[in-house]
Amino acid sequence: MDRDNDYSALRAILDRAYDFAATGKGHQRHGQSGLPWIAQRHVQIGREVGTGFAIGQAVKKSLEAGGMDKDAAVRELLGAITYLASAVYLLEEK
């Protein structure tokens, strides 16, 4: 079995989350400072208070997505993925 084909749907979603953070609404909200992703406020807060911040933001976004129309819910969940990615980054940074 070709691993890339087996996981291509996951890869497409993760790529969309990256695009959301790097060029979409996530960038508009957090990237305007010109700072790299690992130096933006959401990661800096995590350095101060721990990964619970990012995980909590992901939970909040996930719960809010349940009451939205499909397109808005997808955007919210892509944002949640990026918050979880910052939690992974912080865990591995230590």
Phi, psi and omega per residue, in radians:
M1 nan 2.451 3.134
D2 -1.514 1.975 -3.073
R3 -1.015 -0.717 -3.135
D4 -1.037 -0.713 3.128
N5 -1.235 -0.659 -3.136
D6 -1.131 -0.517 -3.060
Y7 -2.023 0.303 -3.072
S8 -1.133 -0.593 3.116
A9 -1.154 -0.732 3.088
L10 -1.092 -0.798 3.140
R11 -1.026 -0.719 -3.138
A12 -1.103 -0.703 3.125
I13 -1.196 -0.771 3.121
L14 -1.110 -0.651 3.068
D15 -1.111 -0.680 3.099
R16 -1.153 -0.663 3.084
A17 -1.112 -0.713 3.074
Y18 -1.048 -0.852 -3.140
D19 -1.063 -0.684 3.103
F20 -1.029 -0.787 -3.114
A21 -1.283 -0.673 -3.012
A22 -1.476 -0.510 -3.045
T23 -2.384 -0.280 -3.046
G24 -1.653 -2.531 -3.081
K25 -1.080 -0.634 3.101
G26 -1.051 -0.722 3.108
H27 -1.187 -0.719 3.128
Q28 -1.056 -0.673 -3.085
R29 -1.433 -0.702 -2.990
H30 -2.027 -0.347 -3.018
G31 -1.702 0.012 -3.097
Q32 -1.135 -0.361 3.140
S33 -1.186 -0.272 -3.075
G34 1.434 0.009 3.130
L35 -1.324 2.576 3.026
P36 -1.128 2.790 -3.083
W37 -0.905 -0.729 -3.074
I38 -1.294 -0.120 3.110
A39 -1.932 0.027 -3.118
Q40 -1.329 2.880 -3.012
R41 -0.935 -0.722 -3.078
H42 -1.105 -0.573 3.094
V43 -1.397 -0.701 3.121
Q44 -1.056 -0.738 3.100
I45 -1.076 -0.742 3.104
G46 -1.048 -0.625 3.090
R47 -1.137 -0.574 -3.126
E48 -1.394 -0.721 -2.990
V49 -2.035 -0.098 3.125
G50 1.751 3.079 -3.056
T51 -1.247 -0.236 3.130
G52 -1.010 -0.553 3.114
F53 -1.072 -0.935 -3.099
A54 -1.122 -0.720 3.132
I55 -1.131 -0.728 3.097
G56 -1.087 -0.708 3.097
Q57 -1.110 -0.709 3.124
A58 -1.125 -0.713 3.106
V59 -1.113 -0.805 3.134
K60 -1.010 -0.848 -3.141
K61 -1.095 -0.697 -3.139
S62 -1.120 -0.761 3.123
L63 -1.153 -0.727 3.132
E64 -1.122 -0.580 -3.128
A65 -1.049 -0.508 -3.120
G66 -1.085 -0.391 -3.122
G67 -1.846 0.254 -3.071
M68 -1.925 2.845 2.999
D69 -1.194 2.912 -2.987
K70 -0.972 -0.873 -3.071
D71 -1.112 -0.762 3.113
A72 -1.144 -0.697 3.124
A73 -1.107 -0.711 3.110
V74 -1.080 -0.792 3.118
R75 -1.056 -0.744 -3.136
E76 -1.113 -0.724 3.141
L77 -1.234 -0.592 3.042
L78 -1.113 -0.659 3.049
G79 -1.120 -0.684 3.100
A80 -1.076 -0.694 3.115
I81 -1.054 -0.715 -3.122
T82 -1.197 -0.598 3.047
Y83 -1.135 -0.722 3.093
L84 -1.121 -0.620 3.082
A85 -1.099 -0.655 3.106
S86 -1.179 -0.594 3.061
A87 -1.123 -0.743 3.080
V88 -1.065 -0.797 3.142
Y89 -1.006 -0.814 -3.116
L90 -1.123 -0.700 3.098
L91 -1.083 -0.718 -3.101
E92 -1.392 -0.338 3.135
E93 -1.231 -0.511 -3.078
K94 -1.190 nan nan
